[in-house]
Amino acid sequence: MAGFNVDTIRSTLSLSGGFATTEKYSVVFSNLPSQLDQGVNASFQYLCENVAIPTKSISASDKFIYGTNYQMPYRQTFAESSMSFYCTRDMAEKKFFDKWQNLIVDPISGDLKFHENYTCTVTITQFNKQQTIGENGVYRIELLNAWPSIVAEVQYGHSQGSEIAKLPVTFQYEKWIPKHGTQSAGVVVP
């Protein structure tokens, strides 16, 4: 193996378009429950302060037949997805997620609703610097059957000055899948 060479790094980066940056992305909610305000939903891709592509892992258990034991995979697991949204003056974002959670568990009776009546698809797209939001992006995933499990506190404080209010929201979902524009083992995923 050759030693460290700056020209090799430059060549590698040049072939792949450079380093990926984290400031250009979008978050889009689709197939939302019809009772939710679609106008507020349209603004979320601009008001999402941060999001991470969630972890996907493979659970394994020990197998021992003869000789040494080894780990055998038995299922995929998906970590929750956390996002933070800037709040507008009318707090429409907070009202939106409060209403969404009320569609999951009735706040008066405590009755749970049917899963298909409160879940949606969340699309997270990473763009390169030359792309505009709305294009396919260089990497895109969909969180399937997503719903807000935690609508966290909005921090207020006199010492914070005129800082923008932020609303952290945590989502549970069935699984995430790669979508168009991504590559898996050298094959473009449709």
N, C-alpha and C positions, 0 to 999 in steps of 0.2 A: 504494500500500500504506500502510495506517495505521501510525502510530508505535506504540511500546510502550504497552500499556495493561494494567494489572493486572486490571481487571474482565474483559477478554477472556480472560486466562489462567484466572481463576477460573471463568468460564463454561465454557470448554473442559474444564477438569478436572472440573467438576460434571457435565457431560454424559457423561463417560467413567468416572465413578466415582472419580476421583482418580488419584494416582500409583500405579504398580505397585510393590510392595515384594518383597523377595527372601527373607524369612524363612519363608514358608509354601509348602512344596513337598513332593512325595513322589517316591520312586524305587522302582519295582516291577519285579521280574524275573519273567517268565512263560515257560512252555515250557522250563524248565531241564532239563538232562540228569537223568534219573531217579536217577542214582547220588549226586546232591548232596542234602544235608540240607535238606529243605523247611522245617523249623522255624527254622533260621538264616536262610533266605531271608525268612521272614515278618517278621523283626525288622529287615531292612535299611531299610525305609522310615522307621524311627525312628532308626536309627543312622547314616544318611548325613549327615555333617557338611556337605558342600558338593558341588554339582554345577553344571555350566553347560550350557545348551542349546548343543550344538556348532555350529560354523561350517558353513554350506553355501555353496559358491561355484560359480561357473560358469567353467570354463576357456575361454580364447579363444586364437585364433591369428590372425596377420596375414593379411589377404586383400588381394591387389593384382591387379586386373583392368585397370583403366585409371584414370588420375588419381591421387588420393591413396589410400593404403591405409587399411584400417579393421580393427577387431577383429571376428572372427566367432566366436560361441560354438560349442563342439563337445561339451561334456559337463558334468555336475554332478560336483563333488568334495565329499567330506565329511571333515572333520577328526576325529581321534580324540576320544573323550570321557573326561575325567578326573573321578574322584569320590574322595572321602575318607570313610572310615567310622570311627566310634569303635569301639574294641575292648573287649569284655567281658573279665572276669577269666580266663575259660577259653580266650581267644583263638580262639573258635569261628569268627570272621570270617576270620582268617588261615588257619585249617585249611580252611575252605570254599573260599577262592580257590586255595590250594595244591592241593587235590584237583581243582578245576576245571581248573587248568592241567595236571595230570597226565592228565586225560581228553583233552587236546589233543595233548600229546607224552608218550609213555611215558617216565618218568624213567630207566628201566633200559636199554631198547633204543634209545630215541630215535626210535621209529616214530611217525609222524603218524597221527592218527585221521581219520575221515571228518568233513567239515565239519558235516553235519546232525546229528552225534552230540554236538556240544559247544556249539552256538550257542543263543541264546535271544532273546527280545524284552525290551527294557528300556523301560519307560514312565516318562517324566519329566513331571510335572504341576505347574503353577503355580496356586496358589489365591489368591483375594483374602482380605482380612482377615475378611470375614463368612462365608466358607465353612469347612466342616470337611473334614479330610483324609478321602478316600473318595468325595467328590463328584467330578463331572466336571472341575472346575477351570475357569479362564478360558483356559488355554493348555495344550495337551498334545501331546507328540510321542512316537513310538515309534522306537527304534533297532532295526532289523531285523537278524537274524542276528548278534547281538553276542556277543563273547567277550573274556575278559580277556587282553590282550597283555602287560601289565606289572603285576605285583603288587609294588609298591615296598617299600622298607625301612620298618620301624617304628623310629622314633627312641627310644632310651633314653638317660638321662643322670642322674647323681646331682644335678646342679644344677637339674633340672627339677621337683623336688619331687614333688607328687602329681598332676602333669598327666596327663590322660587320653591313653592311647596311641591313635594314629591310623594307619590303614592306607590309603595312597593306591593306587588301582587305575585303570589306563588300559584303555579298551575300544576295540577295532576293531569295525566293523560295516559292513554292506553299504550302507545308506543310512538316513536318517531321514525320517519322513513325519508331517505334522500329523494329528491325530485329532479326534474329536468335541469340540465346545466351542470350536474355533478358527475364525477367519474368514480366508478367502483372497479378496482382491479383492471384498469385500462379500458373499461367499457362504459360508454355514456349511458346513464340511467334515463329512460324516457319519462 
